[in-house]
Amino acid sequence: MSTTELPASHAELMDGVYRWQRHIYDLTRKYYLLGRDRLIAGLDMPQSGTVLELGCGTGRNIVLAACRYPNARFFGLDISAEMLETANAAMAREGLAARVTLARGDATDFDAKALFGTARFDRVFVSYSLSMIPGWEKTVSAALAALAPGGSLHVVDFGQQEGLPRWFRALLRGWLRKFHVEPRASLRDVLGSESQRTGATFHFRTLYRGYAWLAVIRSRSNPIF
C-alpha cells in the first residue's frame, strides 16, 4: 500500500492526536507502557540481522534496540507523518540514520519490499500499537508474513488487567480511550490461532498482574503461508 493509499481517516486521526503529543510522548509514556524494554531484550538478534517495528512512533524502541544490537539493521513503519518526523530526528540525533530506514504505511496492509527494499525480516515487533490499530488482527497476519524463515514476532501491549482491582481497570480504560486506545481482549486467542495456522510456536506471558501481555511467535524454518 502506497502513502497515497493510506486510510485517510485513521492517518489523519493519528496525526491529529500526536501533532503536539509527540514532543512529550516518550517522557509521559515511560510510566505506563510497561514491558517494552523486556521485549527489546528478548529479541535475541542473530548476527547482522534485520528488524522491523510496526507502529514505530517516535522511534524510541528502535533507538534502544539499535544500541543493544549494533550489528543489526532496523526498519520502522508508522501511519503518522507527525510521529515519523520525530522518529527521523531521533535517528539523526543518535547517529543511527545509516542503520535505520523509516517509512509511512498502514501496518494492516503494507508492501515491505516496496517500502524498504526487503520483504522478510529476522525479527518483527509491535509495541503498544495493536491496541490503537483498527483491524489489528490483519497486522498480526501481515507481521507473520514478513518474517524470514526461523524468524520471530514479538508483541507487547495492554492486557486485561485481570489481576488488578476493578477500579484501577476502569480508570485506566477511561484514560486510554482519550487517546483512541483499546486493550484487545482477544489478543491472546488471535496470536495463538495465527501461530497454529502458520505452524509456529507460541509463547505468552502476563506482566504486572495482567497490566501488560507479552508474546513471542517463532516461525518455522520452512513456513507455510
Salt bridges, closest charged atoms under 4 A:
ASP15 OD2 - ARG104 NH2 3.74
ASP37 OD1 - ARG60 NH2 2.88
GLU82 OE2 - ARG19 NE 3.03
GLU82 OE1 - ARG22 NE 3.18
GLU85 OE1 - ARG22 NH2 3.78
GLU182 OE2 - ARG173 NH1 3.99
GLU194 OE1 - ARG197 NH2 2.80
